[in-house]
Amino acid sequence: MRRDITIMGNRQLGRLGVGRLPSLLVDAGEKAWNRYVEFLTANIRNRNTREAYARAIHRFSVWCEQQKIGLHQLSPFLVAAYIEQLGTQVSAPTVKQHLAAIRMLCDYLVIGQILPMNPAASVRGPKHVIKRGKTPVLAPDQAKLLLDSIDTTTIIGLRDRALIATMIFSFARVSAVLGMNVDDYYPDGKRWWIRLHEKGGKFHEVPAHHRLDEYLDAYMSAAGGVGDRRSPLFRSVDRHGQLTERRLTRNETLGMVKRRARSLPLPEGTCCHSFRATGITAYLLNGGTLEHAQRIAAHESPRTTKLYDRTSDEITLDEIERILI
């Protein structure tokens, strides 16, 4: 019976690409693991969050199995003990994410009458305050060097240039850009706009910078319009260097960025997120306001936008150099 339950549950999770059923839920019975599958599908709509939470819960399940703890034996003390141990192995932000995953799952199990109470509700995570982001930022001349270095005689080069430029000129996350379809680049009056696919199924519309207009037009023209208007805008390529119908993934995009960054004098650790910070910093350096940067980046709080602002770095260095000895 347990084997049949596991096979059935793993089959459902396999369709989501989120691994296998945690033994903690399997051992608690069909109602428990069924509720877990519902938690990942009906309760969490963002694919990246779903995958991250599934990994967190699986890790917690392995720990419970090692400690011979069942689902109905969980208590605030045991969850706190796990979080304490986890804090010695991973960073504080990761610990907070794992605790959030456990807490949300237990809430869902309480609502489904699987658990009488949430054992993670009163457990506190580690304090973690960030006042300055750690993502490497490109100077405007470095960003221009990267865009100009791309060979645009191929469809791959045109795609990569348009993709990087979209992240820079719209302050967009890589997932929001990769989620775009062809019809998410559209005219409105005399200007072209881009529609970004943000978290939670939300859309964020931003006017396209004139350089971005140029790069997207060149890419789409070379791709023959990139097919149906509802098809992916940024696609993978086959072994012959031709565009496929498959949407480009985050890992493929990161690999592309890393390869291009290594061939240039760019900061170590340059990644997709660097372009979001690069665009915001360049905007503020040219007199843009934090309020407008927040709106362009679709941040809920100006404090989040401030993490990407590196305009104060140079000022701080100038002040330090005043220490004459």
TANORZI-V642035 format. One record per helix or strand of 3 or more residues. SS is the DSSP state (@ for helix, = for strand). FROM is the first residue (numbers start at 1). LEN is the number of residues. If there is no record, write none. Layout:
ss->[SS | SS]
from->[FROM | FROM]
len->[LEN | LEN]
This chain:
ss->[@ | @ | @ | @ | @ | @ | @ | @ | @ | @ | @ | = | = | @ | = | @ | @ | = | = | @ | @ | @ | @ | @]
from->[2 | 23 | 30 | 47 | 71 | 76 | 92 | 140 | 155 | 174 | 182 | 185 | 191 | 199 | 203 | 210 | 224 | 235 | 243 | 250 | 272 | 290 | 302 | 312]
len->[15 | 4 | 14 | 20 | 3 | 11 | 20 | 10 | 16 | 5 | 3 | 4 | 7 | 3 | 5 | 13 | 3 | 3 | 5 | 13 | 14 | 8 | 5 | 9]
